């Protein structure tokens, strides 16, 4: 699983071209919150800050999909390796593998395919820019708390659960609020009310309107403009911190697949992320900054993680005697590296066949290709099929679904065996659909089924737990 939120993208927008002359702006929410700064003396009485802001919210704040009673815990980055170098010509992203010392988590019970959640933080430079825009630079680390506004008319109004009882503006903007979330229309309308210049105010109000739906689709949903982009475009927009707390959602943890077997090393695990040069994700930007810090200091760097609930997408001792068909695109290969390492360490028990299909942009973008070839040579992998979407060679398949269709006869025969499980790690959208369609065509060709029958065949595989999917984000 790989985080892909967009920041640092070049911003060129003609606001006049995206402003309507006639529209009805969305009705902004009434302001229910206010920020109250406490005296220096009162601030000194606050309990010590946890380094990660959401951990200051007490036991009532739940972390999504946390396994059992596990809470975010500081672990150390003890190694960082670039697996794939960025290549602008082929739009290949840099791919990095981090090794984490998980001793602080105790005896962590996991299997290949399990995931951990990483607590992100917004980039310090972005937070500094926003503090300056809010005219809070001098109060950035002053203790404050959120309270209901005196004129609050909403009976159900309350302080969001991800906001600490006492906090600071820097903590809120760094750890608690998603600065790059999709701006909702009521938020746009509220921002318009905070904007003094008429053209900028009309632009934001127009975007918030029902009549401005096409521009909202283009700028917000397709191009991914977020709060920071809107503040850059609308220089006279001056929102309050309370307004941001009210409208911006919680900064949520991001899931990452564990990319190793628990048998490889005690109290360590590896995660893999990819990062674009001009569209880096919030979490991957943080991880990249940590990687740079580790490289400079050659000392462990801390981040916060927790184990997530387990699901069927895992490779346990029960799967060792069965067959696996593994299908991955790009960094979707990450969990399968753990599968194969685990099989190698249980070679005497692993009696089934394992086939691996991998799609990438270029041969250089295949994760740990030499290791994959070594597993094939050692018969850990019975079949290894690779394809490259940027390939320039004539008839060579470019996409995974083409490889599947080339192998249709043998593939369907393996799928029909009772011990075979199909694992797909892709995007859960267009790529996953193409893979599913490729499998359906294989069934139609080999078993002489029509489209409806083949679709039902795959549906039954899913229902029986024989078609398992993981989605990278």
ZADRENDO-985470 format. One line per 5 residues: for each residue x, y, z of C-alpha. Coordinates in steps of 0.25 Angstrom, whole numbers, always signed. Example, Ala and Ser with C-alpha at 12.3 -4.5 7.8 and 13.67 -1.06 7.14 Angstrom:
<rs>
+49,-18,+31 ~ +55,-4,+29 $
</rs>
This chain:
<rs>
+0,+0,+0 ~ +5,+13,-4 ~ +1,+27,+0 ~ -2,+37,-12 ~ -7,+50,-7 $
-3,+62,-16 ~ +6,+74,-12 ~ +16,+83,-18 ~ +10,+82,-32 ~ +12,+94,-41 $
+0,+103,-40 ~ -5,+111,-52 ~ -20,+115,-51 ~ -27,+126,-58 ~ -38,+129,-47 $
-45,+138,-56 ~ -48,+127,-66 ~ -53,+119,-54 ~ -63,+129,-49 ~ -77,+129,-52 $
-85,+142,-54 ~ -98,+136,-48 ~ -98,+126,-37 ~ -103,+123,-23 ~ -92,+120,-13 $
-93,+109,-4 ~ -98,+113,+10 ~ -86,+113,+19 ~ -87,+106,+32 ~ -89,+115,+44 $
-76,+116,+52 ~ -77,+108,+65 ~ -62,+108,+70 ~ -52,+118,+75 ~ -38,+117,+79 $
-34,+122,+93 ~ -20,+124,+97 ~ -16,+122,+111 ~ -6,+130,+119 ~ +8,+126,+120 $
+6,+122,+134 ~ -6,+113,+131 ~ +2,+108,+119 ~ +13,+103,+127 ~ +3,+94,+135 $
+0,+86,+123 ~ +4,+71,+123 ~ +17,+69,+114 ~ +14,+68,+99 ~ +14,+55,+92 $
+23,+57,+80 ~ +11,+52,+71 ~ -1,+61,+73 ~ -12,+52,+72 ~ -6,+43,+84 $
-10,+55,+93 ~ -25,+53,+91 ~ -26,+42,+101 ~ -32,+28,+101 ~ -45,+32,+94 $
-38,+35,+80 ~ -39,+22,+72 ~ -28,+19,+61 ~ -34,+13,+49 ~ -33,-2,+48 $
-24,-3,+60 ~ -22,-18,+63 ~ -27,-20,+78 ~ -22,-11,+88 ~ -10,-6,+80 $
-7,+9,+79 ~ +3,+17,+71 ~ +17,+14,+76 ~ +30,+20,+72 ~ +39,+11,+64 $
+53,+14,+58 ~ +57,+14,+44 ~ +70,+6,+44 ~ +72,+5,+29 ~ +67,+12,+16 $
+70,+7,+2 ~ +66,+13,-11 ~ +60,+1,-19 ~ +57,+9,-32 ~ +62,+22,-37 $
+53,+33,-42 ~ +52,+34,-57 ~ +45,+46,-62 ~ +45,+41,-77 ~ +37,+29,-73 $
+30,+35,-61 ~ +36,+25,-52 ~ +35,+28,-37 ~ +46,+26,-28 ~ +43,+14,-19 $
+49,+13,-5 ~ +50,+2,+5 ~ +51,+5,+20 ~ +55,-5,+31 ~ +48,-2,+44 $
+53,-7,+58 ~ +40,-11,+64 ~ +45,-15,+78 ~ +37,-4,+84 ~ +24,-12,+79 $
+28,-25,+87 ~ +26,-38,+81 ~ +19,-34,+68 ~ +11,-45,+62 ~ +9,-43,+47 $
+9,-51,+34 ~ +13,-47,+20 ~ +2,-38,+15 ~ -1,-32,+28 ~ -1,-17,+29 $
+4,-6,+38 ~ -2,+9,+39 ~ +8,+20,+39 ~ +4,+33,+46 ~ +7,+45,+36 $
+11,+59,+39 ~ +9,+71,+30 ~ +23,+77,+25 ~ +29,+87,+34 ~ +30,+97,+23 $
+16,+96,+19 ~ +12,+98,+33 ~ +21,+110,+35 ~ +14,+116,+22 ~ +1,+114,+28 $
+4,+119,+41 ~ +9,+132,+35 ~ -3,+133,+26 ~ -12,+132,+39 ~ -3,+142,+46 $
+0,+132,+56 ~ +15,+131,+54 ~ +18,+138,+68 ~ +8,+129,+75 ~ +11,+116,+68 $
+16,+109,+80 ~ +7,+116,+90 ~ -3,+107,+98 ~ -17,+108,+94 ~ -30,+101,+94 $
-43,+100,+86 ~ -56,+103,+91 ~ -70,+105,+86 ~ -73,+119,+82 ~ -82,+128,+91 $
-92,+130,+79 ~ -92,+115,+76 ~ -106,+111,+72 ~ -104,+97,+68 ~ -108,+88,+80 $
-100,+76,+75 ~ -87,+84,+73 ~ -75,+78,+79 ~ -60,+79,+79 ~ -55,+69,+69 $
-49,+56,+75 ~ -35,+58,+68 ~ -33,+71,+75 ~ -25,+71,+88 ~ -31,+77,+100 $
-19,+87,+101 ~ -10,+89,+89 ~ -3,+99,+80 ~ -5,+104,+66 ~ +7,+97,+61 $
+3,+84,+67 ~ -11,+85,+61 ~ -6,+88,+47 ~ +5,+78,+48 ~ -1,+66,+53 $
-17,+67,+54 ~ -22,+74,+42 ~ -22,+69,+27 ~ -17,+81,+20 ~ -18,+74,+7 $
-32,+68,+8 ~ -42,+71,-3 ~ -49,+84,+0 ~ -64,+83,+2 ~ -73,+93,-4 $
-77,+98,+10 ~ -62,+100,+13 ~ -60,+108,+0 ~ -72,+117,+3 ~ -66,+119,+17 $
-53,+123,+11 ~ -60,+133,+1 ~ -66,+140,+14 ~ -51,+142,+19 ~ -46,+148,+5 $
-46,+163,+3 ~ -43,+164,-11 ~ -55,+163,-20 ~ -50,+155,-31 ~ -44,+145,-22 $
-56,+144,-13 ~ -65,+142,-26 ~ -56,+131,-30 ~ -57,+123,-17 ~ -72,+126,-16 $
-74,+121,-30 ~ -67,+109,-28 ~ -76,+106,-16 ~ -88,+107,-24 ~ -97,+97,-31 $
-95,+104,-44 ~ -80,+103,-42 ~ -80,+88,-42 ~ -72,+87,-55 ~ -61,+96,-50 $
-61,+89,-36 ~ -60,+76,-44 ~ -48,+81,-52 ~ -40,+89,-41 ~ -43,+81,-28 $
-46,+67,-32 ~ -37,+65,-45 ~ -26,+75,-42 ~ -26,+73,-27 ~ -26,+87,-22 $
-26,+88,-7 ~ -26,+98,+4 ~ -11,+102,+1 ~ -13,+104,-14 ~ -26,+112,-11 $
-18,+121,-2 ~ -8,+123,-12 ~ -18,+127,-23 ~ -26,+136,-13 ~ -16,+144,-6 $
-26,+152,+2 ~ -33,+140,+8 ~ -30,+141,+23 ~ -37,+129,+30 ~ -36,+127,+45 $
-30,+115,+51 ~ -44,+112,+57 ~ -50,+111,+43 ~ -39,+101,+39 ~ -41,+92,+51 $
-56,+92,+48 ~ -55,+89,+33 ~ -42,+81,+31 ~ -43,+66,+34 ~ -34,+58,+42 $
-20,+55,+37 ~ -22,+40,+36 ~ -11,+29,+37 ~ -7,+22,+24 ~ -6,+7,+22 $
+6,+0,+17 ~ +8,-15,+14 ~ +19,-22,+21 ~ +29,-26,+11 ~ +37,-37,+18 $
+35,-50,+26 ~ +35,-50,+41 ~ +45,-61,+40 ~ +55,-53,+33 ~ +59,-44,+45 $
+54,-43,+59 ~ +47,-30,+63 ~ +49,-23,+50 ~ +40,-21,+38 ~ +41,-14,+24 $
+31,-5,+17 ~ +32,+1,+3 ~ +27,+14,-2 ~ +28,+21,-15 ~ +29,+36,-17 $
+27,+46,-29 ~ +36,+58,-30 ~ +25,+68,-32 ~ +13,+61,-26 ~ +18,+55,-13 $
+8,+49,-3 ~ +7,+55,+11 ~ +12,+42,+17 ~ +22,+39,+7 ~ +28,+53,+8 $
+30,+51,+23 ~ +36,+37,+20 ~ +45,+43,+10 ~ +50,+54,+20 ~ +52,+44,+30 $
+60,+36,+20 ~ +69,+48,+17 ~ +71,+51,+32 ~ +75,+36,+34 ~ +85,+37,+22 $
+91,+50,+28 ~ +92,+45,+42 ~ +94,+30,+40 ~ +86,+29,+53 ~ +72,+23,+56 $
+60,+33,+52 ~ +47,+31,+59 ~ +33,+30,+53 ~ +20,+25,+59 ~ +13,+12,+54 $
+3,+2,+59 ~ -1,-12,+54 ~ -15,-12,+46 ~ -26,-23,+47 ~ -22,-35,+39 $
-31,-40,+27 ~ -30,-51,+17 ~ -19,-45,+9 ~ -8,-52,+16 ~ +2,-64,+14 $
+2,-73,+26 ~ +6,-87,+29 ~ -8,-91,+24 ~ -5,-87,+10 ~ +9,-94,+9 $
+3,-107,+4 ~ -6,-100,-7 ~ -3,-92,-20 ~ -3,-77,-21 ~ -5,-68,-33 $
+1,-55,-30 ~ -2,-42,-38 ~ +4,-29,-36 ~ +6,-16,-42 ~ +17,-6,-38 $
+19,-5,-23 ~ +8,-15,-22 ~ +19,-25,-22 ~ +23,-21,-8 ~ +14,-31,+0 $
+18,-43,-9 ~ +33,-41,-6 ~ +29,-45,+8 ~ +21,-57,+3 ~ +33,-62,-5 $
+43,-60,+6 ~ +34,-67,+15 ~ +32,-79,+6 ~ +47,-80,+4 ~ +49,-81,+19 $
+38,-92,+19 ~ +43,-99,+7 ~ +42,-113,+12 ~ +27,-110,+15 ~ +24,-102,+3 $
+19,-113,-7 ~ +10,-104,-15 ~ +13,-96,-28 ~ +15,-81,-28 ~ +13,-73,-40 $
+16,-58,-40 ~ +12,-47,-51 ~ +18,-34,-49 ~ +15,-21,-58 ~ +24,-9,-57 $
+28,+3,-66 ~ +42,-2,-69 ~ +51,-14,-65 ~ +58,-4,-56 ~ +45,-2,-49 $
+43,-16,-44 ~ +46,-17,-29 ~ +57,-26,-26 ~ +57,-33,-39 ~ +70,-41,-36 $
+64,-46,-24 ~ +52,-51,-32 ~ +61,-58,-42 ~ +68,-65,-31 ~ +55,-70,-25 $
+51,-75,-39 ~ +64,-82,-40 ~ +63,-88,-26 ~ +48,-93,-30 ~ +42,-84,-20 $
+35,-78,-32 ~ +30,-88,-42 ~ +27,-77,-52 ~ +31,-62,-53 ~ +25,-54,-63 $
+29,-39,-65 ~ +24,-28,-74 ~ +27,-13,-76 ~ +17,-3,-81 ~ +28,+6,-86 $
+34,-5,-94 ~ +38,-1,-109 ~ +40,-16,-114 ~ +29,-19,-124 ~ +20,-31,-119 $
+25,-32,-105 ~ +13,-31,-95 ~ +12,-18,-88 ~ +1,-21,-78 ~ -1,-32,-68 $
-15,-36,-74 ~ -8,-39,-87 ~ +2,-48,-80 ~ -10,-55,-73 ~ -17,-57,-87 $
-4,-63,-93 ~ -4,-73,-81 ~ -19,-75,-82 ~ -19,-91,-83 ~ -9,-94,-72 $
-14,-82,-63 ~ -28,-87,-63 ~ -24,-101,-60 ~ -17,-96,-48 ~ -28,-87,-44 $
-37,-100,-44 ~ -29,-107,-34 ~ -36,-107,-20 ~ -23,-102,-13 ~ -21,-90,-22 $
-22,-76,-17 ~ -21,-64,-26 ~ -15,-51,-20 ~ -16,-38,-27 ~ -9,-25,-22 $
-13,-13,-30 ~ -20,+0,-30 ~ -35,-5,-27 ~ -39,+3,-39 ~ -35,+3,-54 $
-23,-6,-53 ~ -31,-16,-44 ~ -42,-16,-54 ~ -33,-19,-65 ~ -27,-31,-58 $
-41,-36,-54 ~ -45,-34,-69 ~ -32,-42,-73 ~ -36,-53,-64 ~ -50,-54,-69 $
-45,-54,-83 ~ -36,-66,-80 ~ -48,-74,-74 ~ -57,-71,-86 ~ -46,-76,-95 $
-42,-88,-88 ~ -55,-93,-82 ~ -64,-88,-93 ~ -72,-79,-84 ~ -80,-66,-88 $
-76,-53,-81 ~ -87,-55,-71 ~ -83,-69,-67 ~ -68,-65,-66 ~ -72,-53,-57 $
-80,-62,-48 ~ -68,-72,-47 ~ -59,-61,-42 ~ -70,-56,-33 ~ -71,-70,-27 $
-55,-70,-25 ~ -56,-57,-17 ~ -68,-63,-8 ~ -59,-75,-5 ~ -47,-67,-1 $
-40,-72,-14 ~ -39,-58,-20 ~ -32,-48,-10 ~ -29,-34,-13 ~ -21,-23,-7 $
-21,-9,-11 ~ -10,+1,-11 ~ -14,+15,-8 $
</rs>
